[in-house]
Each structure stands twice: as C-alpha cells, then as structure tokens.
C-alpha cells in the first residue's frame, strides 16, 4: 500500500532522518519480543517493554519511521470520532467513561515521554469541537452532557462566545481543556534512538513474509530468507496491518493535509479545531506559526492521488480554513496519507484471534498517537499476564 503522497510537514522540517536501522546480516536471530513496524506505535511499545526489562528487536521493510508516521498531524485529543451516546450504548457509560479518561491520562504521559526530546514540539492546547451548522447543535449538546457527566474539563460556547473568545465561526462548540499537539515522527525517532543505547535492536529494510506459532514461540521468515524467532511477536505495522482484521470492521480512506502560511499573524495559543461535518476539517498551529489544515477524506480503494487531486483538495481546505476562522493563507505543501478507521472509532490492540503469542497494535482512527500509548500499556500487561480494563473494548475480535 502507498502510505503517503506529497511531502508531509515532518519531512519538510527534517525531523525524519535515516541511518539508525541496521541490515540483517545473520541468517538466524532470536529475541524475547520482536516488533514489526518502527512508527510511533512500535516505538512506544518498544520503549515500554525495554523499561520493563524485555529484550526487544524491531524490523521494518522501510527505513525506521518512514511509513505513515511522518504524515501524522499530531493532534492529541481524548475526544473520539464516535459520539459518546453511540459508544455508551455499545459499551455502557462506565466503560466509555474509562476509555476517555484513559485517553486523557495517555496524552499527559506522552507529554512526559516527549520532555527529553524538544524537537517533538509537545504543547498543551484547548480543543474546539464546532457545530458546523445549526442542525448539529442538538447532537452536540448531547455530547456535551455526556462529557459533563464524565467530569471532563469542558465548556459550552454559544455562537457569539465562540467568535468573540476564539475567533471561530460556528453555531456552537464544546471547548475541551488539556488536549495537546506533538510531532509524532520526532517522538518516535527520539524513543528509538534512546532505546538503541539501551539494548534495542533495529533492523531495516526487513520485509516479514510469513510467521508461524509453535510450542516454543513464533518463527518468522523474511522475504530475503532470514529466519527470526521470538517468544512474542507484535505486529505494529500500521495501515498495512488491516490484513489481520475482519473486513467489515473498518474502512479505508485517503486523508489530506495542507501546510498553510497565514497572511496575518495567528493567535499564539490557538486551539485545536475540528467540526461536526463529515468528513470534517481540522486545524492546528505549528511551532513556527503555520497551520496544518486537514480533512476531505475519500475512499482509498481505486483512488489515484495525482497532483491535480492534491491541488483540488488544497483549494477546498483553504476555503474551509477561511470559513471557520476568517484566516487566509498561502499553501506551502499538500499531501495525502492512507487512513483507516474502525466502525466504532476505537483501535485494534491485543492478541491475533486464535494465537497465543502473536499480538497486533493497530492504532486506527483520529486518536492514533493516543491509542498507541494506551496500546503500549495493554501489550505490556498482556505479556505479564495481567488484565487491562480496556482489553475487551480494543480486542480485534470484539463485537461490532
């Protein structure tokens, strides 16, 4: 699968560099834990397991951190794409409440992890969920009621308050405190480099062809004929990992982002912005004062992303930016990325159905980085044979 087209912001500012993956020269290699994938999910899992005392190896068919992670726009929210009403009906209010509070804690944990790596640009921000039209206000009020009952730090903003306090146009909005933004590419890279100094082995390019479980662990064959063995195999292969799932549990999209240089100065503490329209537009500022404007999701299957497609989407995103904020700007770069969303907006994390020592960590959806941090904790507890309270909600074979 082609994971991205165009040049993402992370690569423009050169936070994704190469050179710390080693070629696999030995015919046979053994590890306690083998992680397939060196993006943000794999990096967070490796960090968690290394600190717990596991011997960890990682492989990737690309250079490290060169898959879909550079295309991430790095919004850290505990707001889910799926409505609170829908998820409370599916899981029950107590479990929905547990999910969003775990997400909130995970974002705080990501801030601590990012602290040694200033290039990650972690910053706490407010988040605005904007009713794009008047007919969306009633459903937004229901969402606000659920969040209030869950004791989340939220405030209701009327049309006037939204415009006067935030400079944003909409029929109403929920303002959520304690969201954040981050450069996922820089964080993954920092964690992997730090891990390499503490025993983490990273091999690339290594393409996993097959794996087979046995009584002694898991045997992995690469397309180049190397054999890897491990006690536990973790598939953190991102948007190429959907083959591990049942087809009717997720949807594949292309999503688009434009890096915009505003023609006038933007607020220094600009909140993260997203809206109730589907597909929605989202906006966040960068540390340099530029804006990342994303959205315009389209079905991935059968779609060819050409320069013309990127220019058309770029124009629509610039128009949405102006409609929401009155900001006009000059596009610097526009790119597309593969994007997968589950039917309930939650990730797929846990054992591969029918397996004993093979796990998947597929942090699909708009909260992918946050889910990756939670997934690192879930995987660690599963390896230690400890139940995690979100294990069943994120399971690959959960009820849809």
Secondary structure, DSSP 8 states (H G I E B T S, - for coil): ---EES--HHHHTT-------B---SSEEEEEEEEE--SHHHHHHHHHHHHTT--EEEEESSSTT-SSGGG---EE-S--SS-HHHHHHHH-HHHHHHHHHHHHHHHHHHHHHHTT-GGG--EEEEEEEEESSGGGHHHHHHHHHHHHHTT--EEEEEHHHHHHHH---SSEEEEEEEEEE--HHHHHHHHHHHHHTTT-EEEES--EEEEEEETTEEEEEETTS-EEEEEEEEE--GGGGGGGS-GGGEEEEEEEEEEEEESS---TT--EEEESSSS--EEEE-TTS-EEEEEEEEE-TT----HHHHHHHHHHHHHHHHHHH---EEEEEEEEEEEEEETTS--EEEE-TT-SSEEEEE--STTHHHHHHHHHHHHHHHHTT---TTHHHH-TT---
